[in-house]
Amino acid sequence: MQENVSMLEYRFETFPAKFSWRGRVYQIDAVNECRTRRLAYHYWVRCDGQLLHLIHLLNSNRWALQFD
């Protein structure tokens, strides 16, 4: 399942730094892992003590949270 997020800030023009989801703003403390799969960048990020899976879908330039 995926839910769209709004990316607010980037680090080094590529890495996510801050996003909003469900009316709340999340500041990313660290990018733990990054992979490229099927026209998408997958980022496992740490924010507020949680490990979240963010996806940047390149063909639509859409950002989403992935729930496994």
C-alpha positions in Angstrom: 0.0 0.0 0.0 1.2 3.5 -0.8 0.1 7.0 0.4 1.2 10.2 -1.4 3.3 12.7 0.5 4.4 16.2 -0.4 8.2 16.7 -0.4 9.1 20.0 1.1 12.9 20.0 1.2 15.7 18.1 -0.4 19.3 17.5 0.6 21.9 17.6 -2.3 19.0 18.1 -4.8 18.1 14.4 -4.6 17.8 13.1 -1.0 14.6 13.8 0.9 15.0 16.1 3.9 11.5 17.2 4.9 8.0 16.0 3.8 4.4 16.4 4.9 1.9 13.6 5.3 -1.6 13.6 6.7 -1.2 17.3 7.8 2.0 16.7 9.7 5.5 17.8 8.7 8.3 15.2 9.1 12.0 16.2 9.3 14.2 13.4 8.1 17.1 12.7 10.5 19.0 10.2 8.3 18.7 8.3 5.1 19.6 4.8 6.1 19.5 3.2 2.6 18.7 4.1 -1.0 18.0 1.7 -3.9 16.9 2.1 -7.5 14.2 -0.3 -8.7 11.9 -0.1 -11.8 12.0 3.7 -12.4 11.8 4.6 -8.8 14.2 5.6 -6.0 13.5 3.9 -2.7 14.7 5.5 0.5 14.6 4.1 4.0 14.7 7.1 6.3 14.7 7.7 10.0 12.5 10.4 11.5 10.9 10.8 14.9 12.4 7.5 16.0 10.7 5.6 13.1 12.1 3.9 10.0 10.0 4.8 7.0 10.1 3.7 3.4 9.8 6.6 1.0 9.5 6.1 -2.8 10.2 8.7 -5.5 8.4 7.5 -8.7 10.4 9.0 -11.5 7.9 8.7 -14.4 5.3 10.8 -12.5 7.6 12.7 -10.2 5.4 11.5 -7.3 6.5 10.8 -3.7 4.8 8.2 -1.6 5.2 6.3 1.7 5.3 2.6 1.2 3.7 0.3 3.8 4.9 -3.3 3.5 
